[in-house]
Amino acid sequence: MAELEDEEMMMSSNSRRRSVPVIDLREFEDEKAYTKLREACEEWGCFRIINHSIPLDLMSQMKTVVRSLLDLPPEIKARNTDAIAGSGYVAPSPANPLYEALGLYDFGSPEALRCFCDQLDVSPHQREIIERYGRAVYGLGLEIGRKMGKSLGLERDVFKGWPSQFRINKYNFSDLTLGSSGVQIHTDNSFLTILQEDEDVGGLELITKNGEFVAVDPCPGTLLLNLGDIATVWSNGRFYNVKHRVVCKEATIRVSIASFMLGPKEEAVEAPEELVDSEHPRLYLPFHYEHYRKLRLSTKLRAGEALQLLRPSPHNNTN
């Protein structure tokens, strides 16, 4: 377990401003922990976890591997082609000129991992670290998903078989880009994101429900989790798909690792029946995850607005 200081000491740097909730994974024998988790999902769409199951040395080794891959020549990074739309290499663009990323879709698949490693000439040692990290973060995502479900009174596990993706991000900040956006305001198109932040460089900002920007300072050894559009649909509107952005705060390279629990691979994305009743009618029509991913790309609605296109007609009975 990642042994850390208690919540108040850890967050002392944020004591005079709002900060994201902190969830201690050792506390879930107490029902109050589920209430705290539900409130974090509903009000913030984001929380930081401490005492998680990913070893600190593995996190450090993974960051070293990630930095080496992001430093590869552009022609090698370009080999990282899409497995599904938008899942491969993202080069700097007019919309996000300071940002680039590499991606691996379904990192639980040995074939997908082999393809990713072959594309980027990954060494056997680097592959071993990626495999270990992928298994650990995937298991953690399933654990958190089950706890989120239980916080809403759902006892059954509905997340088995959901694919995951990881995306390693690089922000090329300099003196000339101070104050600029590293990546524009968006929501994630997934269910849950587990973010290993750059331990030295900040810049991530969340947008609360009332439109307030909240800076998220790095906290080494912890993981930051945020909810995406699929979480809003799955929870029947209870959970908040938090908008966020990255802003250049200092002239240096910023690197982060984002692991996404996406959505069901074959089945439709929809709220479980337990979360739908006369007081909580179904808010979104069932759809497949890949359809929604393509919808966001085609419409360029990347801050949660695309969900409105999936609302039922008032003439439809969706209960």
Buried (B, 14 or more C-beta within 10 A) or exposed (E): EBEBEEBEEBBEEBEEEEBBBBBBBEBBEEEEBBEBBBEBBBBBBBBBBBBBEBBBEBBBBBBEBBEEBBEBEEEEBEBBEEBBEBBBBBEBEEEBBBBBBBBBBBBBBEEBBEBBBEBBEBEEEBBEBBBBBBEBBBEBBBBBBBBBBBBBEBEEEBBEEBBBBBBBBBBBBEEEBEEBBBBEBBBBBBBBBBBBBBBEBBBBBBBBEEEEEBBBBBBBBBBBBBBBBBBBBBBBBBBBBBBBBBBBBEEEBBBBBBBBBBBBEEEEBBBBEBBBEEEBEBBBBEBBBEEBBBBBBEEEBBBBEBBEBBEEEEEEEBE
